[in-house]
Amino acid sequence: MTVKEYLINKMKEGTIHMALLDPDKQDGREAGAIAKKMKEAGSDAMMIGGSTGVTNENLGDTARSIKEASGLPTIHFPGSPNALSKEVDSIFFMSMVNSTSPFWIMNAQAGASFYIKKLGIETISLGYIIVEPGMKVGEVGKADPIKHDEIERAVGYALACEMFGMDLVYLEAGSGADRPVPPAMISAVKKAVSIPLIVGGGIRTPEAAEAARLAGADAIVTGTFVERCSDDYMLRSVVKASRGR
Ligand code: 1GP
């Protein structure tokens, strides 16, 4: 089974939780320990990525340790085309659709495509939509972030992703955002598109996770919270609120 099939099957059962680890923030051994904890807490997959400092080496080490320690599928969530590893099970082949720079919309992908093909990494296409505040990824990707009241604009981008034939669409408030994507925007996008909807950025409480799930998110991503939280009960609470089961 491909990672894409695994994710789609899981999302048919209900909202899934994906934990995001930045390979620049801890070594492989520590990443493995976190992944094991997340598996026990109920997470469905591990995403690996960051906006800066990701190398072929730290990406590969992180993926290998996560797989050994947890058995969870790994997905490279690339912050740039500069690092790739065949240790990762799959890659979100993503376009930042509301970037103002062609590099982040299609040129970075065109440059990386040969290497991804050569390494034989499974690609899962993803339309990446930056919502305010957008944080580091919005800045690096030169996004024109969607404001919280620009719901129609968010729907337009998401529908365009579906019409382009992308597998998934991701509403991203940015890692460490003080405000996650608003539930009204999630539910409007969910109503408009039939491809699965991922939501992330600034989700660090069970209440925020539950609000995203109830609004219609098919997958909820937490990164900063997973890296910083040492309270296993809280970790389980956020995963459970994300999945609703
Ligand atoms: C960032 O959506 C992810 O790309 C996760 O954000 O670090 O705020 O959880 P956080």
Boltz pocket constraint, residues with backbone or C-beta under 6 A from the ligand:
constraints:
  - pocket:
      binder: B
      contacts: [[A, 20], [A, 137], [A, 172], [A, 173], [A, 174], [A, 175], [A, 176], [A, 177], [A, 199], [A, 200], [A, 201], [A, 202], [A, 203], [A, 221], [A, 222], [A, 223], [A, 224], [A, 225]]
      max_distance: 6.0
